[in-house]
Amino acid sequence: MTYSQLRAFHALALEKSLLRAAEKLYLTQPAVSIQIRNLEQDCARTLFRRCGNSVGLTEDGLALFELSCQMFEAEERAKQLFSQSDQRLRTIHLGADGPHVALDLIAAVSKDNPQINFKVTLANADTTKESLLGLKVDAAVMANANVDSRVITQPICRQSLMALIPVKHPLSDRKLVSMSELASYPLIFRENGSNTQRIVDQAFLSRNITPIVMLVMGSREGVKEAVARGLGIGFVFDRESSQDLRCVAIKVQELGGSNNDMLYCLKFQQQNPLVKILFDVAKQLSQQCL
């Protein structure tokens, strides 16, 4: 079992695609395949299940993946410890499944720590979680994410999911609507992997309600524009609702406080002084929300 084999194994386990693993390692696909084949032969175990263009880990693969995560987390810590780049030492790479809470956190950090720089990568909840576990970001702001024992968390705030309704819609003058009322009208959903959509799906499913799905959009901005054009009703969190005169955000009876925004990082990142500042400020924001 060599370091190169483990690198190839870890990349394929994270990316679940031979092409993406090869791109991540700056290798060809055959080179990655050879490393994986040699590793499986050397340890006399099958580590991956092949399903078309995708792969999944076997039970033996999962056990090795847990160890390889620890190994490459330690390697990343060593790189950070001895990095000579002052810029790197002052920059936090933050992942987020939405801009609003992440920007509130950045603004609060920057108020007392103007020397800290930020790089932010926005994506849906599933992709942001993968970036965190794959060491692509230092920390992440996500909502309602299920994570494992490698990760520590700090609450930031709670939000309610609102119905975003066109101004000329029959429900636009309401102060409060229910899920059953919303299901009677065409709705605009987010893509699979979106935290917003997971909450909406669960709310309909738990009440045995079948909604009318008019359109699926891959971003909250797309949802807002579709609603503004009268194509249907969308869903946004209260901090995401804007002062757009074309639509109104109305409370949904069953979705109050349905979103728990949290700060996440891998445990070893607790040693990073910049991440520690992030967590301290996130704790302060959480206390202000009580």
C-alpha positions in Angstrom: 0.0 0.0 0.0 1.7 3.2 -1.2 1.0 6.9 -0.7 0.1 7.3 -4.4 -2.4 4.4 -4.1 -4.0 6.0 -1.0 -4.2 9.4 -2.7 -6.0 7.8 -5.7 -8.3 5.8 -3.4 -9.2 8.9 -1.3 -9.9 11.1 -4.4 -12.1 8.5 -6.0 -14.0 7.9 -2.7 -14.6 11.7 -2.4 -15.5 12.4 -6.0 -17.3 9.1 -6.8 -16.2 9.5 -10.4 -13.0 8.4 -12.1 -13.0 11.4 -14.3 -13.3 13.9 -11.4 -10.8 12.0 -9.3 -8.3 12.1 -12.1 -8.9 15.9 -12.6 -8.5 16.4 -8.8 -5.1 14.6 -8.9 -3.9 16.0 -12.3 -3.6 12.5 -13.6 -5.1 10.5 -16.4 -8.0 8.2 -15.8 -6.0 5.1 -16.6 -3.3 6.2 -14.1 -5.9 6.4 -11.3 -7.5 3.1 -12.4 -4.1 1.4 -12.2 -3.4 2.8 -8.7 -6.9 1.6 -7.5 -6.4 -1.9 -9.0 -3.0 -2.3 -7.5 -4.3 -1.2 -4.1 -7.1 -3.7 -4.2 -4.7 -6.4 -5.3 -2.2 -5.6 -2.6 -4.7 -5.6 0.2 -6.8 -8.5 -1.3 -10.0 -6.5 -0.8 -12.7 -5.1 -3.1 -12.9 -1.4 -2.1 -15.4 0.0 -4.7 -18.6 -1.1 -6.3 -18.9 0.0 -9.9 -22.3 1.3 -11.1 -21.9 2.6 -14.6 -20.0 5.9 -14.5 -20.3 6.2 -10.7 -18.6 4.2 -7.9 -19.5 3.5 -4.3 -17.5 2.2 -1.3 -17.8 -1.4 -0.1 -17.7 -2.1 3.7 -13.9 -2.5 3.5 -13.7 0.7 1.4 -15.6 2.6 4.1 -13.3 1.4 6.8 -10.2 2.5 4.7 -11.8 5.8 3.8 -12.2 6.7 7.5 -8.5 6.1 8.0 -7.5 8.0 4.8 -9.6 11.0 5.9 -7.6 11.1 9.2 -4.3 10.7 7.2 -5.0 13.6 4.8 -6.5 15.8 7.5 -3.2 15.4 9.3 -1.3 16.2 6.1 -3.4 19.4 5.6 -2.6 20.4 9.2 1.1 20.0 8.5 0.8 22.2 5.4 -0.9 24.9 7.3 1.6 24.7 10.2 4.6 25.4 8.0 3.0 27.6 5.3 5.2 30.6 4.6 2.5 32.6 2.9 1.3 35.5 5.1 -1.7 35.8 2.8 -2.7 32.2 3.4 -2.4 32.6 7.2 -4.8 35.6 7.0 -7.4 34.0 4.7 -10.3 31.8 5.6 -12.0 29.8 2.8 -15.6 29.6 3.8 -18.2 27.3 2.1 -21.9 28.2 2.4 -25.2 26.9 1.2 -26.5 30.5 1.0 -25.0 34.0 1.2 -27.0 35.8 3.9 -26.0 34.1 7.2 -22.4 33.6 5.9 -22.1 37.4 5.1 -23.6 38.3 8.5 -20.9 36.1 10.1 -18.1 37.6 7.9 -19.3 41.2 8.7 -19.2 40.4 12.4 -15.7 38.9 12.2 -14.4 41.8 10.1 -15.6 44.4 12.5 -12.9 43.5 15.1 -10.5 41.6 12.8 -10.0 43.7 9.6 -6.7 41.8 8.9 -8.6 38.6 8.1 -9.5 38.0 4.4 -12.3 35.7 3.2 -12.8 33.5 0.2 -16.4 32.2 -0.1 -17.7 29.3 -2.2 -21.5 29.2 -2.6 -23.2 25.9 -3.5 -26.2 23.9 -2.4 -26.1 22.0 0.9 -24.9 18.7 -0.4 -22.1 20.2 -2.4 -21.0 22.4 0.5 -20.9 19.4 2.8 -18.8 17.5 0.3 -16.4 20.5 0.1 -16.1 20.6 3.9 -15.4 16.8 4.3 -13.1 16.9 1.2 -10.9 19.7 2.8 -11.8 22.1 0.0 -12.9 24.8 2.5 -11.7 25.6 6.0 -15.3 25.9 7.5 -18.8 26.0 6.2 -22.1 27.7 7.0 -25.0 25.3 6.4 -28.4 24.6 7.7 -29.8 21.3 9.0 -26.8 19.3 7.7 -26.3 15.7 8.9 -22.5 15.3 9.5 -20.4 12.7 11.2 -18.1 12.5 14.2 -15.2 14.2 12.4 -17.1 17.6 12.4 -17.8 20.1 15.2 -20.6 22.6 15.0 -21.7 26.0 16.4 -25.3 27.3 16.1 -25.6 30.8 14.5 -29.3 31.5 14.1 -32.7 30.1 13.3 -34.8 31.1 10.3 -38.4 30.5 9.1 -39.2 29.4 5.6 -41.5 31.8 3.9 -43.8 31.5 0.8 -42.7 33.9 -1.9 -45.9 34.9 -3.8 -46.5 37.2 -6.8 -48.2 40.4 -5.9 -51.3 39.8 -7.9 -51.7 36.2 -6.6 -55.0 35.4 -4.7 -52.9 34.7 -1.5 -50.7 37.8 -1.7 -52.7 39.8 0.8 -52.5 37.1 3.5 -50.4 37.3 6.7 -50.2 33.6 7.1 -50.7 30.6 4.8 -50.8 26.8 5.3 -49.1 24.0 3.4 -52.5 22.7 2.2 -53.4 26.1 0.8 -50.1 26.4 -1.0 -50.5 22.9 -2.5 -53.6 24.1 -4.4 -51.4 26.4 -6.6 -48.5 25.8 -9.0 -45.2 25.8 -7.0 -41.6 26.5 -7.9 -39.2 24.1 -6.3 -35.4 24.1 -5.8 -33.1 21.3 -7.1 -32.3 18.1 -5.2 -29.6 18.7 -2.7 -31.0 22.1 -1.7 -31.7 22.5 2.1 -34.7 24.6 1.2 -36.2 21.9 -0.9 -35.5 19.2 1.7 -37.6 21.2 4.3 -40.4 21.7 1.8 -40.5 18.1 0.7 -40.6 16.8 4.2 -43.4 19.3 5.2 -45.6 18.1 2.3 -44.7 14.4 2.8 -45.4 14.4 6.5 -48.9 15.8 5.9 -49.6 13.4 3.0 -50.0 16.4 0.6 -49.2 16.2 -3.1 -48.1 19.6 -4.4 -48.4 21.0 -7.9 -44.8 21.4 -9.2 -44.7 24.0 -12.0 -41.0 24.4 -12.3 -37.7 23.4 -10.7 -34.9 26.0 -10.5 -31.3 25.5 -9.7 -30.8 28.7 -7.6 -32.7 30.9 -5.2 -32.2 33.8 -7.6 -33.9 31.8 -10.3 -36.8 31.0 -7.9 -37.3 34.7 -7.2 -37.3 35.7 -10.8 -39.8 32.9 -11.7 -42.1 34.0 -8.9 -41.8 37.7 -10.0 -43.0 36.6 -13.5 -46.1 35.0 -12.0 -45.1 31.4 -12.8 -45.9 30.1 -9.3 -45.2 30.3 -5.6 -41.6 29.7 -4.3 -40.0 29.3 -0.9 -37.3 31.5 0.7 -35.9 31.9 4.2 -36.8 35.1 6.0 -33.3 36.6 5.6 -33.4 35.9 1.9 -36.7 37.8 1.2 -35.9 41.0 -0.6 -37.7 44.2 -1.1 -38.8 43.2 -4.6 -42.1 45.0 -5.4 -43.1 42.2 -7.8 -43.6 39.6 -5.0 -44.2 39.3 -1.2 -42.9 36.9 1.4 -45.6 35.4 3.6 -45.2 33.3 6.7 -46.1 29.6 6.4 -47.9 28.2 9.4 -46.0 24.9 9.5 -42.5 26.2 8.7 -41.7 28.7 11.5 -38.2 28.3 12.8 -37.6 25.3 10.5 -34.0 26.3 9.6 -31.0 26.0 11.9 -28.0 27.8 10.5 -24.8 26.3 11.8 -21.0 26.8 11.5 -19.2 23.6 10.7 -15.5 22.6 10.6 -13.5 19.4 10.8 -12.2 18.8 14.3 -8.5 19.3 13.4 -9.4 22.9 12.2 -10.0 23.8 15.8 -6.2 24.4 15.9 -6.5 27.0 13.2 -6.6 30.4 15.0 -8.7 32.0 12.2 -11.3 29.3 12.4 -11.4 29.7 16.2 -12.2 33.3 15.7 -15.1 32.3 13.4 -16.5 30.0 16.0 -16.2 32.6 18.8 -18.1 35.2 16.7 -20.7 32.6 15.6 -21.3 31.9 19.3 -21.9 35.6 20.0 -24.3 35.8 17.1 -26.2 32.8 18.4 -26.6 34.4 21.8 -27.9 37.6 20.2 -30.6 35.5 18.5 -31.9 34.0 21.7 
